Amino acid sequence: MLNCRNSIAILAFGLGSLLALAHVNGQENSSSDSGTRRARYADLSNKVYATHEQNNVNEVRQSIPKHPKLIAQLQELVSAEIISALGIRDLKAADLNKTISEVQAGRSMAAWGSDTTNTPYSERFVENGVQTVAAAYAVLHGRDAVPDTDAYLEFYDNRNGPWHLVSEAPTKSDFESYTFFVSSIKSGLPGETWFVVWGSPIASGSSLKVRL
C-alpha cells in the first residue's frame, strides 16, 4: 500500500529541487546577460570616447556621424542593467551604484573623482504608494582630456509588476559637459520627492548651474 505521507514528502522535495534549479538558472542567465552588456558597452564606448589607454582617436573620429545613435545605445545598456539589478529583492543603493559602475567599467565620470561627480547615484523611495528608484549616471564621449558628458537622472518603478523606466529628468541637455552631482531634498509635500542637480563646466568650472 502506498504511503500517502511519504508521497507528499517526495513530491514536495521534487518541487523544491525544481524551484532551486530554476533560481540557479535564473542567476546564471542574469550573470551572462550582464557580461554581454558589459562587453557591448566597452565596444560601443570605444567608438565614441577616445582615451590614452585605448589609443582609439581615429576610430572615434571615423564614427562621429553615428555618435548620437551609439550614445543612445550606451544609455539603453545601462538602463537594462539597472532593471536587471532591481529584480534582486532588497537591493541596496550601494549595490545598484556598483552595478552601474561595473557595466560602464572605467568609462564613467566616477573615474574623475569626487570633485567631478557623486554618480553613479541611486535612491529608493515611495512615490504615491509606489516603490520607485532614482538612478543617476553619465555617459562619456569625445576625448578623455576634456570629455563630453551626457548626464542622466532616471526614475524606475514596479507599478505594473516588473521594474521599468518611467521617466527621465531633463539633465542631458542642461548638464552636457558639466560636472554632475545629485541629491534628494525634502519636498514638504506628501507623496512627492524632489531632487536637486548641480554642476559646473568641466573645462573651466567658472559658473555653477543648479536645477531642481
N, C-alpha and C positions, 0 to 999 in steps of 0.2 A: 504494500500500500504506500502511495506517495505521501511523503510528509509535507504538509502544506506550509508549515513554518520554515522548513529548510528551503522550499521552493521560493518563498518570498525573499529569503535572505540571499539566495543565489541570484535572483532577479535584481535585487537592489544592488548587489555587488557588480553585476553586469552593467547596469545603468551608470553606476558611479565610475566605472572604468571608462565607459564611453564618454562621459562628460569630462573626465580628466584628460582623455586623449584629445577631445575637441579643444579644450583650453590650451594644451601644449601646442597643438597645430596652429591655433589662432595666434599664439605668441610668436611662433616661428614665421608665420606669414607676415605678421606685423614687422618683425625684425628684418625680413627680406625686403619688404616694401620700403622701409626706412633706408636700408642700404642702397636700394635702387635710386631713391630720391636724392640721397647724398651724392652719389656718383653723377647723377644728372645735373645737380646744382653746380658741382665743380666744373663739369664740361661746359655748361652754358655760361657760367661766370667767367671762364677763360676767354670767352668771345666778346665780353663787354667790359671787363675790368683788367687793365694791364698792371702787372706787378713786376718788381725787380726780380723776385724769385722765379716767376714763370717765364720771364723774358718774352712776353707774348704781345708786344706793342703792335707788330704788324698784323697779327690775327685780329686784334681788337679794331684796328683801323679798317681792315677789309670788311668787317661785319657791321660798320656804323649804320648803314641803311636798315639793318634788321634789329638794331638795338631796342627800339620800343617793344617789339614783339618778344624779344628774348628776355627783357626785364620783366614783362608781364608773366612770362613762364616761370621766372625765378620766384616771383611773388606767389604764384599758384603752388609751387613746390613747398614753400614754407607753410602756406595755409593748409595744404594737405597733411603735412607733418604735424601741425598743431591739432587738427581734427583727429588724427590717429592717436595722438597722445592723450587727448581729452577723453578717449574711451576707457582710459585707466581709472578705476574708481579711486576717489580721494586724492587725485593728483595734486601735488603741491606746486606753488608758483615757482619755486626754485627748480623743480624738476622740469617744468614746462620751459623755463628760460634755458635750461641746459639742452633740452631737445631742439630748440630753435638754434642755439649756438652750434650744435653738432651738425645740423643739416647745412648750415652756412659755412662750417669749418672755420678757416682763418679769414673768411671773406665777409666779416660782419664789422660794424662800427665798434664793437666791443674791443677789437684788437687795437684801437686807438687810445684806449684808456678811459678812466672815469672823468677826465676833463672834457671829453668829447660826447659821451652818451652814458645813460644808465640803462640802455637797452642791450639785449633783449629784456623786456619788462612784461610782466603779466600780473593780473589780479582777478580773483574770483569774487563776485558779489551777486546779490539778488536784485533783479530789476522787475518791479511789479509782480513779484512772486515767482519769477523765472530765474533759474540758475544761469548766470552769464559770466563770461570770461573776456577781459580786455587783454589784448596782446599787442605789443609794440616792438618793431624791429626796423631795420633799414637795409635796403639792397644797394650795394656799391657798384658803381660803373665809372668809366673814364680811366684815369690813371691814379696810382696809389700815392703819388706825391701830394696832389690836392684832389681827392676823389669827388665825383658827383655822387649824390645820395638821393635815393627815393625813400622817404620816411613813411611808415605805415602804422596806424593805430586802428586795429580791427576788433570787432565785437562778435563773439560767438555765443550761441545758446542752444539748449536742448528742448526748446518749447514743443517741438513736434516729434520728439523721440531722439534720433541721433543728433549729435553735435553738428552744427553747421555755421558758416559765416553768415551773419545777418546784416552787418553794416560796417562802413569804414568812415573814420573822421577825415576831413579834407587836409590831411597833413602832407600828402605827397607834393602838392603844388606850393604849399606855404613854407615847407622846410627843405626844399631841394638844395643840396649843397650846404646845409646848415648842420651845426651840432644838434643833437636831438635828445631831449630829456622829457620824461613823462611822469606825472604823479596824479593820484586821485585826491580830490578835496571833498569836504562835506558840502552837500548842496543846500541843506536846510529845508529841503522839500521831501516829503515821504515818497518812496518808490523811485527816487532818482539818484544817480551817482554821476558826478562831474569829474572831468579830467582836465588838467592844465598841461599844456605842451609849450616848451620854450627852447630856444637855441639861438646861435649867432653864426654868421658866415664862417665857414671853415678857413677860408683863405685869409681873412682879415680879423674877424672877431670884433669888428668895430661897433656893431649895434646888436641889441638883444630884441628878439621877436618872441612875443608871448601870445598864445591862443588858448581860449577856454572852450 
